């Protein structure tokens, strides 16, 4: 039964909606817009190989008339006047070109030389309007998504980000399909608030919730991330600004960085259709080799091994029985889009279907998506764009991370239960019982629409307005049907009597964004760019919740049919922000640029006594290689840049307010009681960042270097202090007091060591470091105290990283062969010596986010048709808790260490025997290196493609997650809780599906 919010958009269907919209605007376009007399046409080619260059932007200089080349590199511009026009041609990764063409010429040939830095690439993120990258004093990360999806096995947006943007750490949570990740941009800055970057799609702020979906996992964890709702096939490019130095214009909420998704636009000319079909498989690689053999003592009377250790390899045994625990899941994806138009009217309309199965039989995803982007340019001075996206579908999730499931029952299989009829050695329920009784799913409907209007009434003045909304409707369901045959069978007890919870959530985000820019030539060599603008954002989350247990009879599914434990609730949370900015940029000779700016913000979450907040910025950019004195022949281009800026992060929605909760008073009267004290002086956390760097092109365009150093300080970090109950409120009060610093470097190397017409080689290497430290906390502030039941705590402590691991550390122990136990156990005393562990302090063991991450990729192109590609990425310098070993060894006693102690390090045995009081052996090095992606793609010759009735055809085979190198002793270094009680700053892996290996065969046709 759909909730009231979900039902608002259930009538929408993807294909009829967007396709009808696209076709309607195409048909309705005036004939005059599609058949103007003044035209210029031609082809854009790669300079060396002479290969056609798709997705190149061709514009008429000084106007808003522009188009994009098709798959064959062709373009057509119409509606031109005069005898000649200047064409400005740009493409990411290529040198821009400006050529003069005669109006009426239909065979203009333009060659772009490849380059490894893009100083003249157009940037829209963090700026009042479109600007060339050379004018910016800060780094902007860019991902050419349309090129990546051509060769890489990208399944979702987090795959597109991972390993392709230095300083952006994608922390995956599970290998189950449909699950999400956390993102960290330049480290962890907040002690108590979200550390996620903002997310925009075509200038519209959208829902970036990191943890959504039904509570399928233990400790309140939710597995789905909203960042993966955008189809990678619809994305043209991604721009990333990584901190306050670049995010000032976004103000409050932007100190963790901003990610902007720019979707595809239509080009000029006839309709160009593109069909991409993917077929593949996902599976858990080598399950027999990666799952442990479990041990126990045989307790069967009369057994030859009674009283002796017995073993069970449950994965191998189930395979031998013909009942494999994990499956090979099928992957299918179909994407069809059409793009075309004229200079006055361009369109892109597409739709897709994605069905994926996980290795767990309870895990699958079925998702439909559609998109329609239309741009109308009625004159050279005005344009309007409409961007519409819609996604719908269902994600089925298995039990994971504490709630049970086939993975839990497999990991902790008990050899003694081989003697229990019908249990087959599984720790708890049988896999098929979990599939029947534990059903979790999320139904999603998400609609995003944005309108961008641009107007240039006079040559020196332009302004633009962005309006948009993002509507997310989620229905999260946890359901256990009534199955009488399983009542009191095995571990189930009364659970099979039934249970259901339904949570309908409606998340609405509204964007209003205006900016105006005046460009004035102050002198022949000086140019002024003055911008003013403002943004209004509103976000609201409404939910209705209901749950109940015990169905009176099988076959009932509604919460209203349950008989006990009925609960329900409703709530609404709303936030608003309003900000204004002014920015002045001065350019000298188009190679020296100085920018200063100021933003003022107010936010509904600020305390009543807190006034508006102001964020300044200043930056400089100098393309020194274009100076007349430059004579370094080995360096073709060099830009120096520097930036300083501030932005913020608002408090939690109700943190500043004094709140009360309803209760039943005397004589059953309605009453309220104090809930939270609030803080009327509460303001935002304030991020302050310095960024220094350079971009260089060397060796005749064969090597590009991007280098950035950043130093980000977060002041007024929000903490909590305990309050005296005597004032009428209990608990903690939020206040601004903490201070955190993040600093590091980001280095990107891109090279073309060998380029000829038959063969070219492209290499890239990215490295990013992060040093994170707490500078200030007041003594009575609360620290993070997670995992107390496990005998450890994550701690905020001055001089150490945010949410670091602190625990007693065993430094020495001996093994006693008589008792079979560890003796003489000594721990680190925190001062360079040792002390008995019973009196040892907790010492720093490590951080919970990587201090070093990077990636290396290589692409080899042969005869312009065959491309071979590989990507290796790595993360280093962090630790996470191995929850699987914790449960197997210290709780269920199933490890070899429990029975053959003499084979292992006595320090490890001491930890296992400590009853979870000494657990440093569980906080393991989680660094890893992965062979993330490989692919081979081949473009058929034009004559052969034409025989099939298409203009271009490409086939490819690609693999993902093919190998892992790690010291981590657990099941998977790349998994953890997402949301819930054990999320926070922690990294805890327990009962999570490892990352799946996949192989995909793709056919891409253009016609």
Number of C-alpha atoms within 10 A of each C-alpha: 10 14 19 14 19 22 15 13 16 13 8 17 16 22 17 12 16 23 20 14 17 22 14 11 15 17 9 9 16 12 9 10 17 20 13 15 13 16 18 22 20 18 21 27 21 17 17 14 17 14 16 18 21 21 25 26 19 24 21 21 16 13 13 20 24 25 29 28 25 27 19 17 20 24 30 25 29 24 21 19 12 8 10 14 18 14 21 17 25 23 23 23 16 21 20 21 15 15 14 13 19 16 20 17 13 16 14 17 14 19 21 21 16 19 22 25 25 23 22 17 19 16 19 17 27 23 17 23 19 12 15 14 18 24 26 25 27 31 25 19 18 19 18 17 23 19 14 17 16 17 24 24 25 21 20 17 20 20 18 21 18 20 26 25 26 26 25 23 26 20 21 21 25 27 23 27 25 25 22 28 25 22 22 21 25 28 27 26 31 26 24 18 16 18 23 21 23 21 21 19 23 23 22 27 26 26 23 16 17 21 22 20 26 26 24 26 25 19 16 19 24 21 27 26 21 21 20 20 21 21 24 22 24 26 19 19 19 23 21 26 25 27 30 34 32 33 30 31 31 27 30 30 24 28 36 28 27 26 23 23 25 19 24 24 23 27 30 28 23 15 18 19 20 20 17 19 18 19 17 19 21 25 22 21 18 9 14 15 11 13 17 23 21 23 26 22 18 19 15 12 9 7 10 9 13 13 13 12 17 17 18 21 20 26 22 16 16 15 13 10 8 8 12 14 21 19 16 19 22 19 22 19 20 17 21 19 22 21 25 26 26 27 32 27 26 28 27 26 28 26 25 23 20 18 19 23 24 28 26 26 19 23 22 23 21 18 21 22 26 28 30 30 25 24 23 20 21 16 15 19 17 19 20 18 21 18 24 23 26 26 24 23 17 20 22 23 30 26 25 24 27 16 16 22 27 26 20 24 20 25 25 28 29 28 25 21 17 14 13 12 9 12 17 19 25 24 22 22 23 20 23 13 15 20 20 15 22 23 21 25 23 23 20 22 29 25 21 22 21 23 21 20 18 20 18 20 12 9 12 12 16 19 20 20 19 20 20 24 21 23 21 25 27 26 26 24 23 20 24 24 23 25 18 15 9 17 15 13 14 15 13 16 11 15 20 25 24 25 25 24 22 23 22 23 25 22 22 21 22 20 20 20 20 20 21 20 22 17 16 15 13 12 9 8 10 15 18 20 17 20 22 19 20 21 21 18 19 18 20 15 16 16 21 18 17 18 22 22 25 23 25 14 15 13 10 15 18 16 22 14 16 21 14 13 10 16 12 13 10 12 10 12 12 16 16 16 19 18 22 21 23 20 21 17 20 21 21 16 12 15 16 21 23 21 21 18 20 20 24 19 22 22 25 17 22 26 20 14 12 16 13 13 19 20 24 22 24 23 24 22 24 24 21 15 20 17 12 7 8 13 11 10 11 11 17 19 22 21 22 20 25 23 25 24 27 31 33 29 24 25 27 16 15 18 23 26 18 14 15 14 10 11 12 11 11 8 6 8 8 10 12 12 14 13 15 21 21 19 21 18 16 23 29 26 27 30 31 24 25 23 25 20 21 21 22 23 25 20 15 13 21 18 22 25 20 20 20 20 17 23 20 26 23 27 22 21 26 27 22 19 16 13 15 11 10 7 8 12 19 15 13 18 20 25 23 20 16 22 23 26 23 21 19 20 21 23 19 21 19 23 22 21 13 12 15 12 14 12 16 18 18 19 19 20 21 23 22 25 23 23 18 24 23 22 17 18 19 11 8 11 18 17 19 18 12 19 14 9 9 14 15 22 20 24 21 24 19 16 12 19 26 28 26 24 28 21 24 25 25 25 15 18 18 16 20 14 10 6 8 14 16 24 16 15 20 23 25 21 20 15 7 6 10 17 16 14 20 12 11 18 17 18 17 18 18 20 24 25 28 22 20 21 24 26 24 20 20 18 20 19 21 16 13 16 15 17 20 18 20 21 22 20 21 21 26 18 18 21 25 26 27 26 21 23 25 22 17 20 22 20 12 17 21 26 22 19 19 21 17 12 19 16 10 12 15 22 25 20 25 25 22 25 18 12 13 17 17 24 24 22 20 22 25 19 24 26 23 19 18 18 19 24 24 23 22 20 22 19 19 16 13 12 12 13 18 14 9 12 13 16 21 21 23 19 20 22 20 22 23 25 17 16 13 15 12 17 11 20 16 23 22 24 30 24 24 30 31 31 21 16 13 18 17 18 23 25 29 25 25 25 32 26 26 21 25 21 21 22 22 21 20 23 18 18 21 21 17
